[in-house]
């Protein structure tokens, strides 16, 4: 008889300092897909759902997929949006007898009524499913893993890469453990060791720094017969919650004290290296000065504005770095994207070549007022996330404009940056690779476009 498994994906990384609530529309803007539509859209991509389906085919499971939904990093998830996505998952469990549950979660969701969105979802599921049905979950490496998550989920597996490229692999890993659990071969449970820090000092980057050795050690420990998964979570510091920060999880059985000692050793290493920062952070003036004297014989200079990073829930509209670059007359440069829906609407009333006075960005910082020439643009770029290879869901308006000082081009984007796709975020980079200077906000996208040429990071204003 086939095993019947319920699956769902529900993800959000919440920046509690953001003033923009994450509502239903925010999820629709990124993706909200039900059942068969989700499988058709995400079932062959680098996604958790694809990994779940891989294991289902391997072991001839009957999979009932409820939904796949995610919103871009942003403010607290509203209770209405949370219930809208949680209720169908819980209802499905109440309507059908399942052998197991597989969920693709993020691990850093905060709602407007509780600090632990994932823990709340699991609690609601357990209230209906009981304790006998095993629940396996996957998490982002930047999860703030709570004690409740570990108590309510039997199996937890987090990504081991940042930038994240192992979503499907992580889901397969969780599915394999669930299969063994369902066959009564193992009885997994998860222990958690936390660190008294807001986050791993280098944002849990796995392409450089001490995380490389930690991941190697984790994989080695996973070779033990009684160890099923070792997850090192860097935490997400932009969540002002009680259980914030790095954690080490071990899903296993047998000698749990030995597991706890190993997890504690990894947590101690994270603490001991809390001062070993891999990145060099510069202020705005220093970054602009470097850009002014840079020559592009070996490729473009890339300045990542960490402090206004929409990939962590910031607004994407800060102007201090742009102002400094214009004031110092940096030329042959591209800056973007900059989120400013009002200016996009204003430019839509003009033709290419028109000189237009505009107010750029500045919903938080002071706005920048300049005259600019509209060059190109229109309906924007199709939504596509290259690391997942997900197909288009929508388009956002965007204009390429040239400032009247220094000849700097920049992409000005409407809508909320966090609902904007990676293609739109990186379009200026892709189109203007030949330019000497490129200012970008999302380092993960920079690494994808220019993996060996990242030159400097700039904190344009205080990090939230």
C-alpha positions, 0 to 999 in steps of 0.5 A, a space after each residue: 500500500 502506498 504511503 500518503 504524504 502531505 506536502 506544502 511550502 510556506 516561506 517568509 524571512 521577516 524583518 521586524 523593523 520594516 514598516 511594511 507589513 507582509 500581507 496577502 498581496 505580498 505573497 501573491 507578488 512573489 508566488 502563491 500556487 495551489 496544488 497541481 499548479 505549484 507542481 507544474 511551476 516548481 516541480 522540476 526546478 531547484 526547489 523544496 517541492 521538486 526534492 519532495 517529489 523526487 523522493 515520492 517518485 523514488 519510493 512510490 509515495 502518493 503526494 498531496 501538495 496543498 500549496 506553495 507560497 512565499 513573500 519577499 523579505 519584509 515586515 511582519 506577516 499579518 494574521 490574515 495572511 498567515 491564516 489564509 495560508 495556514 488554514 488550508 494546510 491544517 484543513 487537509 490534515 483533518 480531512 485525510 489520514 496521512 502517513 507523514 508531512 513534509 514542509 518547506 519552510 524558512 525558519 525566520 517568520 514573525 507574524 503580527 501576533 507571535 514571534 514564531 510563525 513556523 512554530 505556530 504552524 507546527 502547533 496547529 498541525 499537531 493539534 489536528 494530526 496528533 503526535 503519531 504522524 511524523 513531520 519533516 521540515 526544511 529550513 533556510 540556513 538563516 533560520 531563527 530556529 525556536 525550541 518549539 520547532 524542534 519539539 514539534 517537528 521530528 526531522 529538521 534539515 537546513 540548507 548548507 549553502 549561502 548563496 543558497 543553491 541546495 534547496 532541492 538537495 535539502 528536500 531530498 535529504 529530509 524526504 529520505 529521513 522521513 522514508 526511513 522513519 515511516 519504515 520504522 528503521 529509525 526514530 529521529 528527534 532533533 536537539 538544538 544548541 543556540 548561541 548568545 549572538 544575533 547572527 553568525 558574524 559573516 552572515 553564515 556565508 559558506 563560500 568563504 570564512 569559517 563556515 566552510 570548515 563547519 559544514 565539512 565537520 557537519 557532513 562528517 558527523 552525518 556519516 555516523 549511523 545514528 546521525 541523520 542531519 546536522 544543520 548549522 543556522 546562521 540566524 537572521 538578526 533583523 528579527 527583534 525576537 526572543 529566540 534570535 541567532 545562530 543554532 546548531 541542530 542534530 536530527 538523530 537517535 542513539 547517543 544524544 549526549 554525544 550529539 549534544 557535545 558535537 553540536 555544542 562544539 560547533 556553537 562554541 566555534 561560532 562564538 569564538 570566531 565572533 570577531 573574525 569578520 570576512 568582509 571589509 565595511 566602508 562608509 559612503 565617502 570611502 566607497 565613493 572615493 574608491 569608485 572615483 579613482 577606479 580603473 576597469 582593466 580587470 572588470 567592474 568595481 562592485 559596491 554592495 550596499 549592505 545596509 539597504 539590502 532588500 534581500 534582508 527586508 530593507 526598502 531599497 530606496 536609500 540615496 546616500 550612496 547615490 548622492 555621494 557618487 554624483 557629488 564626487 562626479 563618478 562617471 561610466 557607472 550604473 546604480 540600481 535598482 532604486 525603488 520609487 514607484 512615484 518617479 516611475 509613474 512620472 517617467 511613464 508620461 515622458 518619452 526617451 530623451 526627455 529631461 525630467 526633474 525627479 525626486 528619487 527614493 528617500 522614504 527613509 533617508 532624505 530624497 535625492 532631487 536631480 534632473 535626469 534623462 529617460 533612456 529606456 524602460 517600460 513594463 519591466 522584467 519577467 519574474 525569475 529567480 535564477 537559483 531556482 530557475 523558476 518561470 515568470 509570474 509577472 512584470 514590474 515597471 522599470 526605467 533606465 535614466 541618466 543623471 544630469 551630473 557625472 553621466 551615471 545611469 541607474 535603474 529606477 523601479 516601481 513597486 516593492 523591491 522585495 516582490 521584485 524578481 532577480 531578473 529585475 534586480 540584476 538586469 542593469 548588471 547584465 545589460 551594462 557589464 562593460 561599465 566601470 562601476 556597478 552599485 548593487 544592493 543584494 550581494 547574493 545576486 552580485 555573487 551570481 553575476 560576478 563570482 570572482 570580482 566583488 571588490 568592496 562592500 559599503 554600509 550606506 547607513 546604519 543597518 536595521 
